[in-house]
């Protein structure tokens, strides 16, 4: 069995057994989300491709990213560091619940890149050891909330590209078991652009 699938299954099991954060409240999250709207949109759909859509993302994943930005050790961003400075774990859970409740807008894949991106997403690149994205993120890009693997469906291609490059260089290192750093580290620039383009139109 592919070692990444084994790791994914292990993470899923340990996650379910771990102590969970307090459940988020959608109404409270909406009230706390005003400062997020400037970058991520009033409805959680960003108009700037450099900034991620939060609508439809898994609540626990959002809360974890906010916590990681606040800790500032494995994921750093000057803007986000300031935004999360005053948040406590309950705030993060509430914001996660709110954005998870919103529908993500469908994106459109770049046709010139989508075919190559689809092959990589679904089959990986056995020649270079790049694992297929579908193993963790699913056939429609919905992710796996139990294992805290994010939804990729409809996410901006540029944002996905930026994050894969951040994992590739080690700038971002908040991935369990170095999974994303290992995968992205084996990807070429063309592969990163192609799979990012495909994900933008994936549903």
C-alpha positions as CSV (number, residue, x, y, z in Angstrom):
1,X,0.0,0.0,0.0
2,X,1.2,3.5,-0.8
3,X,3.0,4.9,2.3
4,X,1.0,8.1,2.1
5,X,-2.3,6.2,2.3
6,X,-1.0,4.4,5.3
7,X,0.0,7.7,7.0
8,X,-3.4,9.2,6.1
9,X,-5.2,6.3,7.7
10,X,-3.1,6.5,10.8
11,X,-3.7,10.3,11.1
12,X,-7.5,9.7,10.6
13,X,-7.5,7.1,13.5
14,X,-5.4,9.2,15.9
15,X,-7.4,12.3,15.1
16,X,-10.7,10.7,16.0
17,X,-9.3,9.5,19.3
18,X,-7.7,12.8,20.2
19,X,-9.3,15.4,22.4
20,X,-11.4,17.7,20.2
21,X,-11.7,21.4,20.4
22,X,-14.9,23.0,21.7
23,X,-17.6,22.9,19.1
24,X,-17.9,26.1,17.1
25,X,-21.0,28.3,16.9
26,X,-22.0,29.5,13.5
27,X,-23.8,32.6,14.8
28,X,-20.9,33.6,17.0
29,X,-18.5,33.0,14.2
30,X,-20.5,35.2,11.8
31,X,-20.3,38.1,14.4
32,X,-16.5,37.6,14.7
33,X,-15.9,37.4,10.9
34,X,-16.2,41.1,10.0
35,X,-12.4,41.6,10.0
36,X,-12.0,38.6,7.8
37,X,-14.2,39.9,5.0
38,X,-11.7,42.4,3.7
39,X,-9.5,39.6,2.3
40,X,-11.8,36.6,2.3
41,X,-15.0,38.2,1.1
42,X,-18.3,38.8,2.9
43,X,-19.4,35.3,1.9
44,X,-16.0,33.6,2.4
45,X,-15.1,33.7,-1.3
46,X,-12.1,35.8,-1.9
47,X,-11.9,38.0,-4.9
48,X,-8.1,38.0,-4.9
49,X,-6.6,34.7,-6.1
50,X,-3.7,35.2,-3.7
51,X,-6.0,34.8,-0.8
52,X,-7.9,31.6,-0.1
53,X,-11.6,31.0,-0.2
54,X,-12.7,30.0,3.3
55,X,-16.3,29.1,2.4
56,X,-17.0,25.4,2.6
57,X,-13.7,24.6,4.2
58,X,-13.7,22.2,7.1
59,X,-14.3,23.9,10.4
60,X,-11.5,22.0,12.2
61,X,-9.0,22.7,9.5
62,X,-9.8,26.5,9.6
63,X,-9.4,26.5,13.4
64,X,-6.1,24.7,13.1
65,X,-4.7,27.1,10.6
66,X,-5.7,30.1,12.7
67,X,-3.9,28.4,15.7
68,X,-0.8,27.8,13.6
69,X,-0.7,31.4,12.4
70,X,-1.0,32.5,16.0
71,X,1.8,30.2,17.2
72,X,3.9,31.5,14.3
73,X,6.3,28.5,14.3
74,X,5.1,26.3,11.4
75,X,3.1,28.8,9.4
76,X,3.9,32.4,9.2
77,X,2.2,35.4,7.5
78,X,2.6,38.9,8.7
79,X,-1.0,39.9,7.9
80,X,-2.5,36.8,9.5
81,X,-0.3,37.1,12.6
82,X,-1.9,40.4,13.3
83,X,-5.4,39.2,12.6
84,X,-5.2,36.2,14.9
85,X,-3.4,37.8,17.8
86,X,-6.5,38.4,19.8
87,X,-8.3,35.2,19.0
88,X,-8.7,32.4,21.6
89,X,-9.4,28.7,20.7
90,X,-13.2,29.2,21.0
91,X,-13.0,32.2,18.6
92,X,-11.1,30.0,16.1
93,X,-13.7,27.2,16.4
94,X,-16.6,29.7,15.9
95,X,-15.0,31.2,12.8
96,X,-14.3,27.7,11.5
97,X,-17.9,26.7,12.0
98,X,-19.2,29.9,10.3
99,X,-17.0,29.6,7.2
100,X,-17.7,25.9,6.9
101,X,-21.4,26.7,6.7
102,X,-21.0,28.9,3.6
103,X,-21.1,27.7,0.0
104,X,-17.9,27.9,-2.0
105,X,-18.3,29.5,-5.5
106,X,-17.4,27.2,-8.4
107,X,-14.2,28.1,-10.2
108,X,-13.1,27.3,-13.7
109,X,-10.0,25.4,-14.6
110,X,-7.5,26.7,-17.1
111,X,-8.1,24.3,-20.0
112,X,-4.5,24.5,-21.2
113,X,-3.4,23.0,-17.9
114,X,-6.3,21.0,-16.6
115,X,-5.6,17.8,-18.5
116,X,-2.1,17.4,-17.1
117,X,-3.4,18.5,-13.7
118,X,-6.1,15.9,-13.7
119,X,-3.6,13.1,-14.5
120,X,-1.4,14.2,-11.6
121,X,-4.2,14.7,-9.2
122,X,-5.7,11.3,-9.9
123,X,-2.6,9.2,-10.7
124,X,0.4,11.1,-9.3
125,X,3.8,10.7,-11.0
126,X,5.2,7.2,-10.3
127,X,8.4,8.1,-12.0
128,X,9.3,10.8,-9.5
129,X,7.4,9.4,-6.5
130,X,4.7,12.2,-6.5
131,X,1.7,10.7,-4.7
132,X,-1.8,11.2,-6.2
133,X,-3.7,14.0,-4.6
134,X,-7.0,12.0,-4.7
135,X,-5.8,9.7,-2.0
136,X,-6.2,12.4,0.7
137,X,-8.3,15.1,-0.9
138,X,-10.9,12.8,-2.6
139,X,-12.2,12.6,-6.2
140,X,-14.1,15.9,-6.0
141,X,-11.5,17.7,-3.8
142,X,-13.8,17.5,-0.7
143,X,-10.9,16.5,1.5
144,X,-11.2,14.4,4.6
145,X,-12.4,16.3,7.7
146,X,-11.7,13.3,10.1
147,X,-8.0,13.4,9.1
148,X,-8.0,17.2,8.8
149,X,-7.1,17.1,5.1
150,X,-8.6,20.3,3.6
151,X,-11.1,20.7,0.9
152,X,-9.5,21.9,-2.3
153,X,-12.6,22.1,-4.5
154,X,-12.9,25.4,-6.2
155,X,-9.9,27.0,-4.4
156,X,-8.0,29.7,-6.3
157,X,-5.3,28.2,-8.5
158,X,-2.8,30.9,-7.6
159,X,-3.3,30.2,-3.9
160,X,-2.8,26.5,-4.3
161,X,0.3,27.1,-6.4
162,X,1.7,29.4,-3.7
163,X,1.0,26.9,-0.9
164,X,2.6,24.0,-2.8
165,X,5.7,26.2,-3.4
166,X,5.7,27.1,0.3
167,X,5.6,23.4,1.2
168,X,8.3,22.7,-1.4
169,X,10.7,25.2,0.1
170,X,9.9,24.4,3.7
171,X,8.5,27.9,4.3
172,X,5.3,26.3,5.4
173,X,5.7,23.2,7.6
174,X,2.4,22.6,9.4
175,X,1.7,19.4,7.5
176,X,1.4,16.2,9.5
177,X,4.3,13.9,9.1
178,X,5.9,16.2,6.5
179,X,3.5,14.7,4.0
180,X,2.9,17.8,1.9
181,X,6.6,18.9,2.1
182,X,7.6,15.5,0.8
183,X,5.1,15.5,-2.0
184,X,5.6,19.1,-3.1
185,X,9.3,18.7,-2.9
186,X,9.2,16.2,-5.7
187,X,6.9,18.3,-8.0
188,X,8.2,20.4,-10.9
189,X,7.1,23.9,-11.4
190,X,4.9,22.8,-14.4
191,X,3.3,20.1,-12.2
192,X,2.5,22.5,-9.5
193,X,0.8,24.9,-11.9
194,X,-1.1,22.2,-13.6
195,X,-2.6,20.6,-10.5
196,X,-3.4,24.0,-9.1
197,X,-5.3,24.9,-12.3
198,X,-7.2,21.6,-12.2
199,X,-8.2,22.0,-8.5
200,X,-9.8,25.4,-9.2
201,X,-12.4,23.7,-11.4
202,X,-12.8,20.5,-9.4
203,X,-16.2,19.6,-7.9
